[in-house]
Amino acid sequence: MTLGRPLGRVVVVGAGSAGCVLAARLSERPDVHVTLLEAGPDHRSADTPPEIVGPSFVAAKDLPDRTWPALLATRASGQDPRVYTRGRGIGGSSAINAMVALPGLPADYDEWVSRFGCTGWGWDELRPCFEQSALVLHRAPRIEWGEVSSAMAEAVPAAAEGVLLTRTIDGRRSSVNDCYLEPARGRGNLTVLGDALVDRVLFDGRRAVGVLLADGREIAADTVIVAAGAIHSPAVLLRSGVDTPGVGDNLHDHPSFPIALRRLRPASLDSLPIATVATLSSGLGDGGDGGDGIADLQMLPIEHVDAAMPDLAMVMAALMRSRSRGTVRLASTDPTIDPTVDFGMLSDDRDLAPMAAAIDAAEQALAHPAFAAVGEVLPYDRSPDAVRAVLGDYVHAVGTCAMGTVVGTRCGVIGYEALLVCDASVMPQVPRANTHWPTVAIAERLAQLL
Ligand SMILES: Cc1cc2nc3c(=O)[nH]c(=O)nc-3n(C[C@H](O)[C@H](O)[C@H](O)COP(=O)(O)OP(=O)(O)OC[C@H]3O[C@@H](n4cnc5c(N)ncnc54)[C@H](O)[C@@H]3O)c2cc1C
């Protein structure tokens, strides 16, 4: 990737956590013109649907045009593919996510440098990017906490404080459309196009010169930045014929085991589903890859998970550092057909003991009397085969255009010019954190470097 040239006309593909940050930051420069292309609908911040503004990600993700409903994924071997939720429309997944904001551990980013050769992406460089991000962050006041979160706080001291959420002080969701794009909308050098599904990148030799939309429109560019997320960015590259080894490999997420609770009192679907998380350490050693067993487990209490079942709550026991890897592959060259996604969770035996430790921790928490007042834990089977059969994701897909393999340390696709990828797909290893804020920090960092 040659960076000597001016950026000129920049096309950003995908208006999610990374794409909106890049569009806003790069359009601060008068010498750059940015066109931000988003497959789903665009709207101003003031026109955000109430389901997205409100407290419940369940209501937000149930909006019909704000996810990719035909996108399926296999979590672990033996499972049938099930829907894998990704945001669609302005703000991407930040418009429908559960708003939890955690940065991860400094060691997560230092490991990107030491193990994956991502020079310039350690904690010293990324910390300022977290700090300077325009995200609006507040904890929910205790009065807003649901019964499951409150019980978790009683049972596990690590959950007592609550977690930062991407919300304003008065409880309105603050997506990257609100806090990055909205203040930039008036700039003459920024164009935002919704309902613009990108088919492929156009090349002159191995230099990107624009993109082709699914409706046949061509948009010329001096620089193309693909920010379509960890599932769709590799799909765009593969459709474009990019032959860099590793595109679509290294897919991973935080595997999670769901334990269901039948509530005595149904939750209101207008209430906040997640107010706190508990981060714990398995103490289980490294398995030869530098893992330290610290902060590698998370318990997530969720007040309601399904609009049709308000009496169903969940405690997710999640593994925050997974060694298993999967793939994203093209199912078709038709851009309207989603790729084939297989996470291969628990395919690496080193994930089995920490996964069991996560379930142990959740069981200990649920045995606390505070949970008895909330409802009844529904029966579950934690034998290894049963865990594999019901294992879920954390909607934290990363890794499929990994830095060090597919892109270099300026996010340029190796072997190509003027083509970059910047979103959750460039993380070589998922941090021990929910992935929105880290994705924003990555985009801030690239904007700095460019
Ligand atoms: C339901 C849900 C809950 C979550 N909860 C949390 C949470 O509480 N905390 C947290 O930290 N993380 C959470 N996450 C994860 C987090 O939101 C994502 O990791 C993060 O938003 C990823 O950012 P991204 O820029 O990589 O991709 P996205 O934000 O997904 O953006 C990609 C964008 O590209 C668009 N796109 C895709 N293909 C094309 C194409 N061909 N042409 C044009 N546009 C295209 C998509 O429509 C989308 O808008 C959650 C995710 C989901 C789905």
The ligand as a MOL file (V3000), in Angstrom:
LIG
                    3D

  0  0  0     0  0            999 V3000
M  V30 BEGIN CTAB
M  V30 COUNTS 53 58 0 0 0
M  V30 BEGIN ATOM
M  V30 1 C -26.9300 -7.1620 18.6470 0
M  V30 2 C -25.5110 -6.7070 18.9140 0
M  V30 3 C -25.1490 -6.3690 20.2180 0
M  V30 4 C -23.8340 -5.9620 20.4750 0
M  V30 5 N -23.5370 -5.4970 21.7230 0
M  V30 6 C -22.3250 -4.9080 21.9290 0
M  V30 7 C -22.0610 -4.2210 23.1290 0
M  V30 8 O -22.9080 -4.1070 24.0230 0
M  V30 9 N -20.8320 -3.6730 23.2850 0
M  V30 10 C -19.8690 -3.7620 22.3310 0
M  V30 11 O -18.7610 -3.2640 22.5420 0
M  V30 12 N -20.0950 -4.4130 21.1750 0
M  V30 13 C -21.3160 -4.9370 20.9380 0
M  V30 14 N -21.5830 -5.5190 19.7380 0
M  V30 15 C -20.4960 -5.6140 18.7500 0
M  V30 16 C -20.1150 -4.2820 18.1360 0
M  V30 17 O -21.2530 -3.4850 17.9190 0
M  V30 18 C -19.3570 -4.5610 16.8180 0
M  V30 19 O -18.2040 -5.3200 17.0960 0
M  V30 20 C -18.9240 -3.2900 16.1190 0
M  V30 21 O -20.0130 -2.4190 15.9350 0
M  V30 22 C -18.3020 -3.6660 14.7730 0
M  V30 23 O -18.0120 -2.5000 14.0550 0
M  V30 24 P -17.6190 -2.6000 12.5010 0
M  V30 25 O -17.3360 -1.2230 12.0470 0
M  V30 26 O -16.5710 -3.6290 12.3350 0
M  V30 27 O -18.9100 -3.1910 11.7860 0
M  V30 28 P -20.4870 -2.6680 11.7690 0
M  V30 29 O -20.6550 -1.6730 12.8540 0
M  V30 30 O -21.2480 -3.8970 11.7670 0
M  V30 31 O -20.5420 -1.8790 10.4050 0
M  V30 32 C -20.4770 -2.4590 9.1450 0
M  V30 33 C -21.4150 -1.6760 8.2170 0
M  V30 34 O -21.1220 -2.0280 6.8640 0
M  V30 35 C -22.3410 -2.1560 6.1660 0
M  V30 36 N -22.1000 -3.0260 5.0140 0
M  V30 37 C -21.8170 -4.3490 5.0240 0
M  V30 38 N -21.6320 -4.7880 3.7670 0
M  V30 39 C -21.7850 -3.7220 2.9480 0
M  V30 40 C -21.7160 -3.5470 1.5490 0
M  V30 41 N -21.4310 -4.5660 0.7220 0
M  V30 42 N -21.9570 -2.3230 1.0390 0
M  V30 43 C -22.2300 -1.2530 1.8620 0
M  V30 44 N -22.3160 -1.3760 3.1950 0
M  V30 45 C -22.0800 -2.6020 3.7370 0
M  V30 46 C -23.2940 -2.7390 7.1990 0
M  V30 47 O -24.6320 -2.5630 6.8260 0
M  V30 48 C -22.8850 -1.9960 8.4450 0
M  V30 49 O -23.6070 -0.7920 8.5870 0
M  V30 50 C -22.8630 -5.9420 19.4280 0
M  V30 51 C -23.2380 -6.2860 18.1370 0
M  V30 52 C -24.5420 -6.6460 17.8640 0
M  V30 53 C -24.9160 -7.0000 16.4560 0
M  V30 END ATOM
M  V30 BEGIN BOND
M  V30 1 1 1 2
M  V30 2 1 2 3
M  V30 3 2 2 52
M  V30 4 2 3 4
M  V30 5 1 4 5
M  V30 6 1 4 50
M  V30 7 2 5 6
M  V30 8 1 6 7
M  V30 9 1 6 13
M  V30 10 2 7 8
M  V30 11 1 7 9
M  V30 12 1 9 10
M  V30 13 2 10 11
M  V30 14 1 10 12
M  V30 15 2 12 13
M  V30 16 1 13 14
M  V30 17 1 14 15
M  V30 18 1 14 50
M  V30 19 1 15 16
M  V30 20 1 16 17
M  V30 21 1 16 18
M  V30 22 1 18 19
M  V30 23 1 18 20
M  V30 24 1 20 21
M  V30 25 1 20 22
M  V30 26 1 22 23
M  V30 27 1 23 24
M  V30 28 2 24 25
M  V30 29 1 24 26
M  V30 30 1 24 27
M  V30 31 1 27 28
M  V30 32 2 28 29
M  V30 33 1 28 30
M  V30 34 1 28 31
M  V30 35 1 31 32
M  V30 36 1 32 33
M  V30 37 1 33 34
M  V30 38 1 33 48
M  V30 39 1 34 35
M  V30 40 1 35 36
M  V30 41 1 35 46
M  V30 42 1 36 37
M  V30 43 1 36 45
M  V30 44 2 37 38
M  V30 45 1 38 39
M  V30 46 1 39 40
M  V30 47 2 39 45
M  V30 48 1 40 41
M  V30 49 2 40 42
M  V30 50 1 42 43
M  V30 51 2 43 44
M  V30 52 1 44 45
M  V30 53 1 46 47
M  V30 54 1 46 48
M  V30 55 1 48 49
M  V30 56 2 50 51
M  V30 57 1 51 52
M  V30 58 1 52 53
M  V30 END BOND
M  V30 END CTAB
M  END
